[in-house]
Amino acid sequence: MKAIVQDQYGEADVLHLEDIDAPTAGTGEVLLKVEAASLFAGDWHYMAGMPLAFRPASGLTKPKIRVRGRDVAGRIEAVGPDVATFQVGDAVYGICDGAFAEYVAAGVNKLAPKPTNLSFEEAATVPITGTTALQAVRDHGQVQAGQSVLVIGAAGGVGSFAVQIAAAFGGIVTGVCNTAQMDVVRSIGAEHVIDYTREDFAELGVRYDVILDTAGNRNLSILRQALAPKGRLVIVGGEGGKGKLLSGFARGTLRAPLLSMFSGQTMKGFVAKENAADLVALKDLIEARKVKPLIDRTFSLVDVPQAMRYLREGSGRKGKIVISL
Ligand SMILES: NC(=O)c1ccc[n+]([C@@H]2O[C@H](COP(=O)([O-])OP(=O)(O)OC[C@H]3O[C@@H](n4cnc5c(N)ncnc54)[C@H](OP(=O)(O)O)[C@@H]3O)[C@@H](O)[C@H]2O)c1
């Protein structure tokens, strides 16, 4: 089968298309014929081996897993031992290792039936960033009906799902994005939109019950100015950190929880827990037409290196990057 592989860490030039043996479904796994995959910021981290703190898990000197890609949607081609929930021919979506390939073996603990009202391309955009947004809104932000919610990076992968999920939970959402993204952020359910190229949300004198930060380029003291005295700040991510060891990771995992100990405000980062139950919860929200994926651009399998460059360099995207097979 054809797959996008890498044998060393680096930028997109390390990726190449290769003919390799198709995997087989192990215990608790199914073999998927991949119809579509999508990119998220973590794909760059796996490819580059950055920050260095991830390398004990991803491979010290080169990637342990050669085939990139984690978000997938496809059809089940074969079922491994101990799988009772799915059958050959089922359309599914979820999280795996090696989605940028014609076939992938995927654990059923991170798969769910594909939302019936989505194409494979649309479904492939949902798993990781949708799960992250759901856990940010529901578990960490604990958004309640009527609360004010600020989503920073509202047109991005996580942000565009977070706007819609927070609105579905009854939150009154303000999205922060750039000028060209304002209409789309309004269209997915933000009642207010702030253009970060013209206004600074921290200087507008509004304090939010919940802030979800997916851009990660403002320091904690500025975020706290816009947070209600008993508000919750959820640090989802951000590519702005300078250190090679932890990058921006320390802000959410160390500094924010530490500051929370001396404040009525709750501030935390988190790493999303990948699981099938949340994929089912997202399917329900999607089929109830409360959440709809935004696709920015679609590439073919051979063009994954170009898609990865676009992910890393492109600013102004509206939603997700899809790989269609
Ligand atoms: N915690 C977890 O488990 C988890 C899971 C998935 C992802 N993440 C992390 O979450 C972060 C976001 O991921 P993503 O896939 O959503 O990335 P993304 O699609 O690139 O979205 C980031 C968004 O932030 C916006 N942004 C940049 N500067 C801004 C500013 N000053 N004010 C407001 N918005 C600004 C970008 O807008 P422009 O287009 O204008 O640049 C973009 O829309 C990444 O760091 C990723 O690694 C964490």
The ligand as an SDF file (V2000), in Angstrom:
LIG
                    3D

 48 52  0  0  0  0  0  0  0  0999 V2000
   -4.3820   20.0730   24.8660 N   0  0  0  0  0  0  0  0  0  0  0  0
   -4.4910   19.1560   23.9200 C   0  0  0  0  0  0  0  0  0  0  0  0
   -4.7100   17.9730   24.1710 O   0  0  0  0  0  0  0  0  0  0  0  0
   -4.3910   19.6150   22.4850 C   0  0  0  0  0  0  0  0  0  0  0  0
   -5.0010   18.8740   21.4640 C   0  0  0  0  0  0  0  0  0  0  0  0
   -4.9500   19.3560   20.1670 C   0  0  0  0  0  0  0  0  0  0  0  0
   -4.2490   20.5320   19.8950 C   0  0  0  0  0  0  0  0  0  0  0  0
   -3.6350   21.1820   20.9140 N   0  0  0  0  0  0  0  0  0  0  0  0
   -2.9000   22.4370   20.6800 C   0  0  0  0  0  0  0  0  0  0  0  0
   -3.8540   23.4800   20.5460 O   0  0  0  0  0  0  0  0  0  0  0  0
   -3.2960   24.5120   19.7360 C   0  0  0  0  0  0  0  0  0  0  0  0
   -4.3020   24.8840   18.6560 C   0  0  0  0  0  0  0  0  0  0  0  0
   -4.4410   23.7910   17.7550 O   0  0  0  0  0  0  0  0  0  0  0  0
   -5.2950   23.9700   16.4510 P   0  0  0  0  0  0  0  0  0  0  0  0
   -5.2590   22.6620   15.7480 O   0  0  0  0  0  0  0  0  0  0  0  0
   -6.5930   24.5810   16.7780 O   0  0  0  0  0  0  0  0  0  0  0  0
   -4.3780   25.0520   15.6600 O   0  0  0  0  0  0  0  0  0  0  0  0
   -4.8100   26.0950   14.5530 P   0  0  0  0  0  0  0  0  0  0  0  0
   -5.8350   25.4780   13.6670 O   0  0  0  0  0  0  0  0  0  0  0  0
   -3.5570   26.6070   13.9490 O   0  0  0  0  0  0  0  0  0  0  0  0
   -5.5290   27.2650   15.3680 O   0  0  0  0  0  0  0  0  0  0  0  0
   -4.8420   28.2340   16.0990 C   0  0  0  0  0  0  0  0  0  0  0  0
   -5.6020   29.5320   15.9290 C   0  0  0  0  0  0  0  0  0  0  0  0
   -5.0420   30.5440   16.7660 O   0  0  0  0  0  0  0  0  0  0  0  0
   -5.1760   31.7610   16.0630 C   0  0  0  0  0  0  0  0  0  0  0  0
   -4.3520   32.8400   16.5750 N   0  0  0  0  0  0  0  0  0  0  0  0
   -3.0310   33.0860   16.3600 C   0  0  0  0  0  0  0  0  0  0  0  0
   -2.6610   34.2150   17.0040 N   0  0  0  0  0  0  0  0  0  0  0  0
   -3.7600   34.6830   17.6300 C   0  0  0  0  0  0  0  0  0  0  0  0
   -4.0060   35.8100   18.4560 C   0  0  0  0  0  0  0  0  0  0  0  0
   -3.0560   36.6710   18.7990 N   0  0  0  0  0  0  0  0  0  0  0  0
   -5.2610   35.9870   18.9320 N   0  0  0  0  0  0  0  0  0  0  0  0
   -6.2480   35.1210   18.6180 C   0  0  0  0  0  0  0  0  0  0  0  0
   -6.0760   34.0370   17.8360 N   0  0  0  0  0  0  0  0  0  0  0  0
   -4.8360   33.8180   17.3500 C   0  0  0  0  0  0  0  0  0  0  0  0
   -4.8270   31.3890   14.6530 C   0  0  0  0  0  0  0  0  0  0  0  0
   -5.2900   32.4190   13.7870 O   0  0  0  0  0  0  0  0  0  0  0  0
   -4.4730   32.9170   12.4900 P   0  0  0  0  0  0  0  0  0  0  0  0
   -5.0210   32.0970   11.3670 O   0  0  0  0  0  0  0  0  0  0  0  0
   -4.8290   34.3550   12.3900 O   0  0  0  0  0  0  0  0  0  0  0  0
   -3.0150   32.6710   12.7180 O   0  0  0  0  0  0  0  0  0  0  0  0
   -5.5650   30.0780   14.4980 C   0  0  0  0  0  0  0  0  0  0  0  0
   -6.8750   30.2570   14.0350 O   0  0  0  0  0  0  0  0  0  0  0  0
   -1.9840   23.9520   19.1950 C   0  0  0  0  0  0  0  0  0  0  0  0
   -0.9180   24.4880   19.9530 O   0  0  0  0  0  0  0  0  0  0  0  0
   -2.0820   22.4640   19.4200 C   0  0  0  0  0  0  0  0  0  0  0  0
   -0.8210   21.8610   19.5840 O   0  0  0  0  0  0  0  0  0  0  0  0
   -3.7060   20.7670   22.1890 C   0  0  0  0  0  0  0  0  0  0  0  0
  1  2  1  0
  2  3  2  0
  2  4  1  0
  4  5  1  0
  4 48  2  0
  5  6  2  0
  6  7  1  0
  7  8  2  0
  8  9  1  0
  8 48  1  0
  9 10  1  0
  9 46  1  0
 10 11  1  0
 11 12  1  0
 11 44  1  0
 12 13  1  0
 13 14  1  0
 14 15  2  0
 14 16  1  0
 14 17  1  0
 17 18  1  0
 18 19  2  0
 18 20  1  0
 18 21  1  0
 21 22  1  0
 22 23  1  0
 23 24  1  0
 23 42  1  0
 24 25  1  0
 25 26  1  0
 25 36  1  0
 26 27  1  0
 26 35  1  0
 27 28  2  0
 28 29  1  0
 29 30  1  0
 29 35  2  0
 30 31  1  0
 30 32  2  0
 32 33  1  0
 33 34  2  0
 34 35  1  0
 36 37  1  0
 36 42  1  0
 37 38  1  0
 38 39  2  0
 38 40  1  0
 38 41  1  0
 42 43  1  0
 44 45  1  0
 44 46  1  0
 46 47  1  0
M  CHG  2   8   1  16  -1
M  END
$$$$
